[in-house]
Amino acid sequence: MSQNVILLVEDNPDDEELTIRALKKNNIGNTVVVARDGEAALNYLLGQGPYAGRDVLDLPQVVLLDLNLPKVNGLEVLRRVRADERTRLLPVVVLTSSREDEDMIKSYSSGANSYVRKPVDFAQFTEAVRTLGLFWLLLNEVPRRSY
Amino acid sequence: MPHGHCYLWNPGLVMLHGLSDLMIALAYTSIPLTLLKFVRLRKDIPFNWMFLCFGLFIVACGSTHWMEIYTLWYPSYWAAGVLKAITAVASVLTAILLIRLLPKALQLPTLEQWRQANAALEARVEERTRELTLRNQELAHQVAERTRVEMALRESEALKSAVMAAALDGIVLMDQEGKIRDFNPAAELTFGYSRAEVLGRPLSEVLIPPSLRRQHEQGLANYGMTGVGRVLGRRVELTALHRDGSEFPAEVAVVRIRAEGGAMFTGYIRDISERRRAAEAEGLRRAKEAAEEANAELESFSYSVAHDLRAPLRAISGFSSELLADWGERLDESARKDLNRIVAAAGRMAELIDDLLLLSRVARSEVRRETVDLSEMARKIASHLHESAPERAVEWLVAEQLVADCDPQLMRALLENLLGNAWKFTSKQRSARIEFGQTVQSGVIVYFVGDNGAGFNMEYASNLFTPFRRLHSAEEFEGTGIGLATVERIIRRHGGKVWAESAENGGATFYFSLAPLEERGSAS
């Protein structure tokens, strides 16, 4: 059932709000779980801490991951998700302000499925989220329970 | 009457006289012969004439005895008498001579005296021999000592030569007049002179750069007067002069040696160019490290700028857009206009941030040269520009096969800027034309981007490449004022040059060159 969950890993409340609004504008009605730092994201995904006992194999449909995060940064979250047998096939979209080549290269080489730069213009941002939603939520097929 | 008659011819008596006379005569003949022989063999005997006299006298005596025998049978007594008389004369003469000789003969040392004299002589000889032996030993000792000293001297000389020859440092010996007295192989290597060339020449003239000669000569004169030398017994770093006229840093230690005829100075000289270079390289390495550190800091700063400045902009733009979308209908025209301005301003600021980031990246990133097809790159940029405003009709003249050795990413940013500018400033032209080509100026390939657009007043051309300096108002043509600064920096990173020619409303042409690879090191 949490196949409908989108995990948004974002520490900026403005960006969190704008992302949620952009999703709504595109009629994406999935449940959005927000993790405000890398540690919280890992706790959710790997069923630890406050999320101990959560069925880890019940994966979110997509993770929208910011890179610049408190505690554990986005790239580290990505590496740990890919290192864990249970989450290694989880679709992860890096959604960030950075356009640095290095960030892009590191993200892809750490196993990001796609890399999207958050545009300043909200119309463009909404368009980007629409495209993301179309691909990752509607078109993309994932194994139901992945190992 | 023969003499025999006197003996009454008594045969025994006659026989006795005759035989006796015979024997005497024989003896008297033999004795002078013996004496004669003695005198002849022992010429050292004093008074040997006396022996001759004796000889003569004995011969004479002998002859009388021969006559005695003769007169036994023949009575020639006159002859015998004459003979006797001769004998008498000889005898008397001899006797007289002998008497006169006596005092002298008495002076002759006795045998005992001889023996004593001999003993004394022998003792003296012995003593002298001892003395001689001692002296001999002493001499032998002295000879041995001298040989030892000479050996030691030779050894020391050999050691000195070996040290001079094998020393890694240049060793130069200088006398108090400042003349070179010795020059070892290492010094030959260090200074480029052979030993023979410099011996006897003033050291200051040969080994010291002209600018330092006075100082050296003053120091030497000073030492002559006060006995105090600035460089003595210390290691100092000086500048030395090579034969080829080049100067090099040298570490010098000077030691004074007291020698006959004044002091000598031994200078140990080491060329420290290598060490200096190493130190400089080390300095450079540190500077590079510091620069890299600063670069890394700048990078993380840029990263923060990119990431953190954009987030609030996104909020400003995003929530303004949301206000417009959700509440726009209930707002009046001017409020909607304000919100639109906020959104536009946020957009411009985002662009500004991106341009600034590009500018700083251009300054930081390494220039990786490769062969780039500029014609192809320009055509791609042109088609992108057309996509952004398909309604525009622009004539593109892109020369074929323009190839350059440059960093492709930086070159793309450069062409995007120049072609973008041309595109922008021809936007008000009815028939816009943009050209990208190549010419040769003073033997160097020069590329150019020309347009027939708005152009600019050449009076302000010096501000063209300064960040944030714009020659057009934002109302006329939008822009951040960073593009040409970026272009200039990209060209500078390539070691080239960029300049522009224009006239207001007469179009503009931007020229740029990329220094050939081999000149990269000397450029910028």
Interface residues (C-beta under 8 A of the other chain):
Chain A: N12 D14 D15 L18 R21 L67 N68 T96 S97 S98 R99 E100 K118 P119 V120 D121 F122 A123 F125
Chain B: Y303 A306 H307 D308 R310 A311 P312 L313 R314 A315 S317 G318 F319 S320 S321 E322 V343 A346 G347 M349 A350 D354 L357
